[in-house]
Amino acid sequence: MSVLARPLRAAVCSLLVLAGCAAVSPPAVASPECAPGGRAVRYVVAFDRGTPESSARQQASASCGQLVGYYPQISVAVVTSADRAFPDRVGPERAFSAQATRTAAEQPGVAAAQPARSPLPLSDPAKVPAADLSSQQWDMNLIGAPAAHQVTGGNRSVVVGVLDSGVDPKHPDLAAAIDPGDSAGCLTGVPDQSPAAWQPTTSVHGTHVAGIVAAADDGKGVTGVAPGVRIASVKVIDDRGYADPEAAVCGIMWSAARHLPITNSSWFVNPWSLSCVRGNDRGVVHEVLARAVEYATSQGTLNVAAATNEAVDLTPSARSGSPSAAGKCEALPAGLRDVVTASAVGPDRVKSGYSSYGLGVVDVTAPGGDDDRCVVSTVPGGYAPLCGTSMAAPHVAGVLALLKSVHPTWTAAELRRALDSRATPMPCPDSYDLTGDGAQDAYCSGYDGYNGFYGHGLVDARSAVAPAQTGLPSPAR
């Protein structure tokens, strides 16, 4: 068992039932053929659908691995092994280790992995600036959030899962929104509800995303899209900025088990530098993520994902059980059909230069910022501007949270249809020459009502909650 997995042993039996991840017993002693090659690393393993936990444990043990977590609903396991031959033993088309992939990349002559970041303290509420920053929130004005708040700021019964690097529970704009009972750390692939597991340690990213969704409307700092809803911090991004597949699966499955109606994933699963499809190992990543997302959607959890900041033309991802598209650029989970994927625009309502795009991938667009106009939101200790599709996605999650607040009985499919139909259509630009060199920087395909740059259009918070649109009485604030 890896060092990271050890602290979870005592808590695993009580927590994994909630997450739909079966608690597992220690395996039998490994066979003499096993050859440990150093420290144990984690693998995510896709077993045949319907494989019982006992069989998965036996297969892992026979292949010189130890099962530390199992999601029987999707037949996906988290396994540790110190034997470098483990993936070949269990089946290379079944197992993948992001840890091992990064370790191999750190060999001489290859660029080193991203270094660990410096620790950061949580907010001291007394030291967080109290100035009203609403005049800097061009993003909220762009999607009509202030007008929507005249109808509703959201309902506390709606909990949005922020699958990210952890959310600061001491920030005064977020303290009342945090839901500790639905929060968990997933870095080892199995959920851990201890506060230390789901709070941020080195990254401001998750706290920034959470503020865009639900920062308090209190006349101080910033205001989120849905300031009346709550936030579950589900930590899937580690201290080096990676979202490993086992952590992503854990976060998605935890959200489904906790019946969170909406989750936000401002990241992509990838141990490499780009999100373009690689070899068979990438197929394992696709399969486990597709299974998890499809299961979560079936349980009523709608996941929003960022389109990534690589400025590439993305291809739609196949459903589970089907291979990835060879030679194409695939972002996971953004490319999956059941995910609501957001591209980013700047204040000028034009696709941000960094934002990836793709017909059949992008569903809607939202403010992500560009050049000197980024999105201001919460960070531990105060507020800061950040740009990216990471910022666009939580605007979408916030609008969905408003919709869910107004229509608490709506399913994930109904929320998605309403989001799409109430977005403001945005046609492809006549020219997309951002550098002014006479060459197009990207090509937009589709038509006015649906295209690869903007999907169905710019999300509209006011339209999402307007009684005239719903045909229902005005919702209570």
C-alpha positions as CSV (number, residue, x, y, z in Angstrom):
1,M,0.0,0.0,0.0
2,S,1.3,3.4,-0.8
3,V,2.2,6.0,1.8
4,L,-0.8,8.1,0.7
5,A,-3.2,5.2,1.1
6,R,-2.1,4.2,4.6
7,P,-3.9,6.9,6.7
8,L,-7.2,5.9,5.1
9,R,-7.2,2.3,6.5
10,A,-9.0,3.2,9.7
11,A,-11.7,5.3,8.1
12,V,-12.2,3.3,4.9
13,C,-15.0,1.0,6.2
14,S,-17.2,3.8,7.5
15,L,-16.7,6.2,4.5
16,L,-16.6,4.0,1.5
17,V,-20.2,2.7,1.9
18,L,-21.4,6.3,1.4
19,A,-19.3,6.7,-1.7
20,G,-20.4,3.4,-3.2
21,C,-16.8,2.1,-2.9
22,A,-16.6,-1.3,-1.3
23,A,-14.3,-1.6,1.7
24,V,-11.7,-4.3,1.0
25,S,-9.8,-6.8,3.1
26,P,-6.0,-7.3,3.0
27,P,-5.1,-9.7,0.2
28,A,-3.3,-12.9,0.5
29,V,0.5,-12.9,0.6
30,A,1.8,-12.2,-2.9
31,S,3.0,-15.2,-4.9
32,P,6.8,-15.9,-5.2
33,E,6.8,-14.7,-8.7
34,C,6.1,-11.1,-7.7
35,A,9.1,-8.8,-8.0
36,P,8.8,-5.5,-6.1
37,G,10.6,-2.8,-7.9
38,G,10.6,0.0,-5.4
39,R,7.8,2.0,-3.8
40,A,4.3,1.1,-4.4
41,V,2.3,3.2,-6.9
42,R,-1.4,3.5,-7.5
43,Y,-3.2,2.1,-10.5
44,V,-6.8,2.5,-11.6
45,V,-8.1,-0.7,-13.0
46,A,-11.2,-1.3,-15.2
47,F,-12.5,-4.8,-14.6
48,D,-15.2,-6.4,-16.7
49,R,-18.6,-5.0,-15.8
50,G,-20.3,-7.0,-13.1
51,T,-17.1,-8.2,-11.5
52,P,-17.7,-8.7,-7.8
53,E,-15.3,-7.2,-5.3
54,S,-14.1,-10.7,-4.2
55,S,-13.1,-11.5,-7.8
56,A,-11.4,-8.1,-8.4
57,R,-9.4,-8.6,-5.2
58,Q,-8.3,-12.0,-6.2
59,Q,-7.3,-10.9,-9.7
60,A,-5.3,-8.0,-8.2
61,S,-3.6,-10.2,-5.7
62,A,-2.7,-12.8,-8.3
63,S,-1.2,-10.0,-10.4
64,C,1.0,-8.8,-7.4
65,G,-1.3,-5.9,-6.4
66,Q,-3.4,-4.9,-3.4
67,L,-6.9,-3.6,-3.8
68,V,-7.5,-0.5,-1.6
69,G,-10.8,0.6,-3.0
70,Y,-13.5,-0.7,-5.3
71,Y,-16.5,0.9,-7.0
72,P,-18.8,-2.1,-7.7
73,Q,-21.4,0.0,-9.6
74,I,-18.8,0.6,-12.4
75,S,-16.4,-2.3,-11.7
76,V,-13.4,0.1,-11.2
77,A,-10.7,-0.5,-8.6
78,V,-7.9,1.4,-7.1
79,V,-4.9,-0.9,-6.7
80,T,-1.4,-0.4,-5.3
81,S,1.6,-2.4,-6.4
82,A,5.4,-2.2,-6.1
83,D,5.8,-4.7,-8.9
84,R,6.5,-2.9,-12.2
85,A,5.0,-5.8,-14.1
86,F,1.6,-5.4,-12.4
87,P,-0.1,-3.8,-15.4
88,D,1.2,-6.5,-17.7
89,R,0.0,-9.2,-15.3
90,V,-3.5,-7.8,-14.8
91,G,-3.8,-6.6,-18.4
92,P,-2.3,-3.4,-19.9
93,E,-5.6,-2.6,-21.4
94,R,-7.1,-2.6,-17.9
95,A,-4.6,-0.8,-15.7
96,F,-3.0,2.6,-15.7
97,S,-0.9,4.6,-13.2
98,A,-0.4,8.3,-13.5
99,Q,2.2,8.1,-10.8
100,A,4.2,5.6,-12.7
101,T,3.9,7.6,-15.9
102,R,5.2,10.7,-14.3
103,T,8.0,8.8,-12.6
104,A,9.1,7.5,-16.0
105,A,9.0,11.0,-17.4
106,E,11.5,12.1,-14.6
107,Q,14.2,9.9,-16.0
108,P,17.4,11.6,-17.2
109,G,17.0,13.4,-20.4
110,V,13.3,14.0,-20.0
111,A,11.6,17.1,-18.5
112,A,11.0,16.8,-14.8
113,A,7.5,16.7,-13.4
114,Q,5.9,19.8,-12.0
115,P,7.4,20.5,-8.6
116,A,5.3,20.5,-5.5
117,R,3.9,24.0,-4.6
118,S,4.5,25.8,-1.3
119,P,1.9,25.4,1.4
120,L,-0.5,28.3,1.9
121,P,-2.4,29.2,5.1
122,L,-6.2,29.3,5.3
123,S,-7.9,32.6,5.6
124,D,-7.8,34.7,8.7
125,P,-11.3,36.2,8.5
126,A,-10.2,39.3,10.4
127,K,-7.6,40.0,7.8
128,V,-9.6,39.5,4.6
129,P,-10.3,42.8,2.9
130,A,-13.9,43.9,3.3
131,A,-14.1,46.3,0.4
132,D,-17.0,45.8,-2.1
133,L,-15.5,44.5,-5.4
134,S,-18.7,44.2,-7.3
135,S,-17.6,46.9,-9.7
136,Q,-14.9,44.6,-10.9
137,Q,-17.2,41.7,-11.6
138,W,-17.8,42.3,-15.3
139,D,-18.3,38.6,-15.6
140,M,-21.5,38.6,-13.4
141,N,-22.9,41.5,-15.4
142,L,-22.2,39.7,-18.6
143,I,-24.4,36.7,-17.6
144,G,-27.1,38.7,-15.9
145,A,-26.4,37.5,-12.4
146,P,-27.3,40.7,-10.5
147,A,-30.7,40.7,-12.2
148,A,-31.2,37.0,-11.4
149,H,-30.5,37.7,-7.7
150,Q,-33.6,40.0,-7.8
151,V,-35.5,36.7,-8.3
152,T,-33.4,34.3,-6.3
153,G,-29.9,33.8,-5.1
154,G,-30.4,30.1,-4.8
155,N,-31.6,27.7,-2.2
156,R,-29.5,26.2,0.6
157,S,-30.9,22.8,-0.2
158,V,-28.9,22.8,-3.4
159,V,-25.3,21.7,-2.9
160,V,-22.8,22.1,-5.7
161,G,-19.8,19.8,-5.6
162,V,-16.5,21.7,-6.3
163,L,-14.2,18.9,-7.5
164,D,-10.9,20.8,-7.3
165,S,-7.9,21.5,-5.1
166,G,-9.9,22.1,-1.9
167,V,-12.0,25.0,-0.7
168,D,-11.0,27.4,2.1
169,P,-13.8,27.0,4.7
170,K,-12.5,30.0,6.7
171,H,-12.9,32.6,3.9
172,P,-15.7,35.0,5.1
173,D,-17.4,34.9,1.6
174,L,-17.5,31.0,1.7
175,A,-17.8,30.0,5.4
176,A,-21.6,29.9,5.4
177,A,-21.7,28.0,2.1
178,I,-19.3,25.1,2.9
179,D,-21.1,21.8,3.6
180,P,-18.6,19.7,5.6
181,G,-20.9,16.7,5.6
182,D,-20.7,16.3,1.8
183,S,-17.0,17.3,1.5
184,A,-14.2,14.7,1.1
185,G,-10.7,14.3,-0.1
186,C,-10.2,11.9,-3.0
187,L,-6.4,12.1,-3.7
188,T,-5.9,8.4,-2.9
189,G,-8.9,7.2,-5.0
190,V,-11.0,6.5,-1.9
191,P,-12.9,9.2,0.0
192,D,-11.7,10.7,3.3
193,Q,-14.0,13.1,5.1
194,S,-11.5,14.5,7.5
195,P,-11.2,18.3,7.1
196,A,-7.5,18.1,6.3
197,A,-8.3,15.9,3.3
198,W,-10.6,18.3,1.6
199,Q,-9.2,21.7,2.5
200,P,-6.6,23.4,0.2
201,T,-2.9,23.0,1.0
202,T,-1.0,24.6,-1.8
203,S,-3.5,25.9,-4.4
204,V,-5.9,28.8,-4.6
205,H,-7.7,27.3,-7.5
206,G,-10.5,25.5,-5.8
207,T,-11.3,28.4,-3.5
208,H,-11.4,30.7,-6.6
209,V,-13.8,28.4,-8.4
210,A,-16.0,28.0,-5.3
211,G,-16.3,31.8,-5.0
212,I,-17.6,32.1,-8.6
213,V,-20.3,29.6,-7.8
214,A,-21.5,30.8,-4.3
215,A,-19.6,33.7,-2.7
216,A,-21.9,35.5,-0.3
217,D,-24.0,38.5,-1.4
218,D,-23.1,40.5,1.7
219,G,-21.8,43.8,0.2
220,K,-18.2,42.8,0.9
221,G,-15.7,41.2,-1.5
222,V,-17.4,39.5,-4.4
223,T,-20.7,37.8,-5.0
224,G,-21.1,34.4,-6.7
225,V,-23.6,33.4,-9.4
226,A,-25.7,31.5,-6.8
227,P,-24.8,33.0,-3.4
228,G,-27.7,31.2,-1.6
229,V,-26.6,27.6,-2.4
230,R,-24.0,25.5,-0.6
231,I,-20.6,24.1,-1.6
232,A,-19.1,20.6,-1.1
233,S,-15.3,20.6,-1.3
234,V,-14.3,17.4,-3.1
235,K,-10.5,17.4,-3.4
236,V,-9.3,15.7,-6.6
237,I,-6.3,18.0,-7.5
238,D,-3.0,17.2,-5.7
239,D,-0.2,19.5,-4.5
240,R,1.5,19.4,-8.0
241,G,-1.7,20.4,-9.8
242,Y,-2.6,16.9,-11.1
243,A,-6.0,15.3,-11.2
244,D,-5.2,11.6,-11.4
245,P,-7.8,9.3,-12.8
246,E,-8.4,7.4,-9.5
247,A,-9.0,10.8,-7.8
248,A,-11.4,11.9,-10.5
249,V,-13.4,8.6,-10.3
250,C,-13.5,8.9,-6.6
251,G,-14.8,12.5,-6.7
252,I,-17.5,11.7,-9.3
253,M,-18.6,8.6,-7.5
254,W,-18.7,10.4,-4.1
255,S,-20.8,13.2,-5.6
256,A,-23.3,10.6,-7.0
257,A,-23.5,8.8,-3.7
258,R,-24.1,12.1,-1.8
259,H,-26.8,13.0,-4.4
260,L,-25.2,16.3,-5.3
261,P,-27.3,17.6,-8.2
262,I,-24.4,19.6,-9.8
263,T,-20.6,19.3,-9.8
264,N,-17.9,21.4,-11.3
265,S,-14.7,20.0,-12.8
266,S,-12.3,22.8,-13.8
267,W,-9.5,20.4,-14.7
268,F,-8.7,17.5,-17.1
269,V,-7.3,14.1,-16.2
270,N,-3.9,13.7,-17.8
271,P,-0.4,13.0,-16.7
272,W,0.9,14.4,-19.9
273,S,1.4,18.0,-21.0
274,L,-1.4,17.9,-23.6
275,S,-4.9,16.4,-23.7
276,C,-4.4,14.8,-27.1
277,V,-5.1,11.0,-27.1
278,R,-2.1,8.8,-26.6
279,G,-2.0,5.0,-26.7
280,N,-3.8,2.1,-25.0
281,D,-3.1,3.5,-21.5
282,R,-5.2,6.5,-22.4
283,G,-8.0,4.1,-23.3
284,V,-8.0,3.0,-19.6
285,V,-8.4,6.6,-18.5
286,H,-11.2,7.1,-20.9
287,E,-13.0,4.0,-19.9
288,V,-13.0,4.6,-16.1
289,L,-14.0,8.3,-16.5
290,A,-16.7,7.4,-18.9
291,R,-18.1,4.8,-16.6
292,A,-18.0,7.1,-13.6
293,V,-19.7,10.0,-15.4
294,E,-22.4,7.9,-17.0
295,Y,-23.2,6.3,-13.6
296,A,-23.3,9.7,-11.8
297,T,-25.6,11.1,-14.5
298,S,-27.9,8.1,-14.1
299,Q,-28.1,9.0,-10.4
300,G,-29.0,12.6,-11.0
301,T,-25.7,14.3,-10.8
302,L,-24.9,16.7,-13.7
303,N,-21.2,17.5,-14.1
304,V,-19.9,20.8,-15.6
305,A,-16.4,20.7,-17.0
306,A,-13.9,23.2,-18.4
307,A,-12.9,22.9,-22.0
308,T,-9.2,23.3,-21.1
309,N,-6.8,26.2,-21.9
310,E,-4.9,24.6,-24.8
311,A,-6.6,26.3,-27.7
312,V,-7.1,23.0,-29.5
313,D,-10.1,21.7,-31.5
314,L,-11.4,18.9,-29.3
315,T,-13.2,15.8,-30.4
316,P,-16.2,14.2,-28.7
317,S,-15.3,11.3,-26.5
318,A,-17.0,7.9,-27.0
319,R,-19.2,6.3,-24.3
320,S,-17.8,3.6,-22.1
321,G,-17.0,0.3,-23.8
322,S,-16.0,2.1,-27.0
323,P,-12.4,3.1,-27.9
324,S,-11.2,6.7,-27.9
325,A,-10.8,8.5,-31.2
326,A,-7.3,7.8,-32.5
327,G,-5.2,10.8,-33.5
328,K,-7.6,13.3,-32.1
329,C,-7.5,15.7,-29.1
330,E,-9.7,14.5,-26.3
331,A,-10.2,16.3,-23.0
332,L,-11.5,14.2,-20.1
333,P,-14.0,14.7,-18.7
334,A,-14.9,17.6,-20.9
335,G,-15.3,15.5,-24.1
336,L,-17.8,13.0,-22.6
337,R,-21.3,13.3,-23.8
338,D,-23.0,13.4,-20.4
339,V,-20.8,16.4,-19.3
340,V,-21.8,20.0,-19.8
341,T,-18.6,21.6,-21.2
342,A,-17.9,25.3,-21.1
343,S,-15.6,27.4,-23.3
344,A,-14.4,30.8,-22.2
345,V,-15.1,34.3,-23.4
346,G,-13.6,37.7,-22.4
347,P,-15.5,40.9,-21.7
348,D,-15.9,41.4,-25.5
349,R,-17.9,38.2,-25.8
350,V,-15.4,36.6,-28.1
351,K,-13.8,33.2,-27.4
352,S,-10.7,33.7,-25.4
353,G,-7.6,32.8,-27.3
354,Y,-6.5,30.1,-24.9
355,S,-9.9,28.4,-24.8
356,S,-10.2,25.0,-26.4
357,Y,-13.3,24.5,-28.5
358,G,-15.0,21.8,-30.6
359,L,-18.3,21.1,-32.3
360,G,-20.1,18.4,-30.3
361,V,-17.9,19.1,-27.2
362,V,-18.7,22.7,-26.1
363,D,-22.2,23.0,-24.8
364,V,-22.2,26.6,-23.6
365,T,-19.8,29.5,-23.0
366,A,-19.2,31.7,-20.0
367,P,-16.8,34.4,-18.8
368,G,-13.2,33.2,-18.4
369,G,-11.4,36.4,-19.0
370,D,-8.7,37.4,-21.5
371,D,-5.6,39.6,-21.5
372,D,-5.9,42.1,-18.6
373,R,-9.5,41.4,-17.8
374,C,-9.6,38.2,-15.7
375,V,-12.3,37.0,-13.3
376,V,-12.0,38.3,-9.7
377,S,-13.0,35.7,-7.0
378,T,-12.1,34.4,-3.6
379,V,-8.7,33.0,-2.7
380,P,-7.3,32.1,0.7
381,G,-6.6,35.4,2.5
382,G,-8.6,37.6,0.1
383,Y,-9.4,38.0,-3.6
384,A,-7.6,37.7,-6.9
385,P,-8.2,37.7,-10.6
386,L,-7.6,34.5,-12.6
387,C,-8.3,33.7,-16.3
388,G,-9.2,30.4,-17.8
389,T,-11.9,28.0,-18.8
390,S,-11.5,27.0,-15.1
391,M,-13.3,30.2,-14.4
392,A,-15.9,29.8,-17.1
393,A,-17.2,26.4,-15.9
394,P,-18.3,27.5,-12.4
395,H,-20.3,30.3,-13.9
396,V,-22.2,27.5,-15.7
397,A,-22.5,25.5,-12.5
398,G,-23.8,28.5,-10.7
399,V,-26.5,29.1,-13.3
400,L,-27.5,25.4,-13.0
401,A,-27.7,25.8,-9.3
402,L,-30.1,28.7,-9.7
403,L,-32.2,26.5,-12.0
404,K,-32.2,23.7,-9.5
405,S,-33.2,26.1,-6.8
406,V,-36.2,27.3,-8.8
407,H,-37.1,23.8,-10.0
408,P,-36.0,21.3,-7.3
409,T,-37.7,18.3,-8.9
410,W,-36.0,18.7,-12.3
411,T,-33.7,15.9,-13.4
412,A,-30.2,16.3,-14.7
413,A,-31.6,16.0,-18.3
414,E,-34.2,18.7,-17.6
415,L,-31.6,21.1,-16.1
416,R,-29.4,20.6,-19.1
417,R,-32.1,21.3,-21.6
418,A,-33.1,24.4,-19.8
419,L,-29.5,25.7,-19.6
420,D,-29.1,25.2,-23.3
421,S,-32.4,26.6,-24.4
422,R,-32.1,29.8,-22.2
423,A,-28.5,30.6,-23.3
424,T,-28.0,33.6,-25.5
425,P,-27.1,32.3,-29.0
426,M,-23.7,33.5,-30.3
427,P,-22.8,33.0,-33.9
428,C,-19.3,32.2,-35.1
429,P,-17.2,35.3,-35.6
430,D,-16.7,36.5,-39.1
431,S,-13.0,36.6,-38.5
432,Y,-10.9,35.1,-35.6
433,D,-7.6,36.8,-36.2
434,L,-6.5,37.6,-32.6
435,T,-2.9,38.5,-33.5
436,G,-3.7,40.7,-36.4
437,D,-1.3,38.8,-38.7
438,G,-3.9,38.0,-41.3
439,A,-4.2,34.4,-40.4
440,Q,-7.1,32.8,-38.5
441,D,-6.2,31.6,-35.1
442,A,-8.9,29.0,-34.9
443,Y,-11.9,27.9,-37.1
444,C,-15.4,27.9,-35.8
445,S,-17.8,25.3,-37.3
446,G,-21.5,25.1,-36.9
447,Y,-24.4,27.6,-37.1
448,D,-25.7,30.6,-35.1
449,G,-27.6,28.5,-32.6
450,Y,-24.9,25.9,-32.0
451,N,-21.3,25.9,-32.9
452,G,-17.8,24.8,-31.8
453,F,-16.8,28.1,-30.2
454,Y,-19.9,28.8,-28.1
455,G,-22.1,25.7,-28.1
456,H,-25.7,26.9,-27.5
457,G,-24.5,30.3,-26.5
458,L,-23.6,32.4,-23.5
459,V,-25.2,31.2,-20.2
460,D,-27.9,33.6,-18.9
461,A,-28.6,33.6,-15.2
462,R,-31.6,36.0,-15.5
463,S,-33.2,34.0,-18.2
464,A,-32.7,30.8,-16.2
465,V,-34.9,32.0,-13.3
466,A,-37.3,34.3,-15.1
467,P,-40.9,33.4,-14.4
468,A,-41.9,34.4,-17.9
469,Q,-39.5,31.7,-19.2
470,T,-40.7,29.0,-16.9
471,G,-44.4,29.7,-17.0
472,L,-44.5,29.2,-13.2
473,P,-45.2,31.7,-10.3
474,S,-42.3,33.8,-9.1
475,P,-39.9,31.7,-7.0
476,A,-39.4,32.6,-3.4
477,R,-36.1,34.3,-2.7
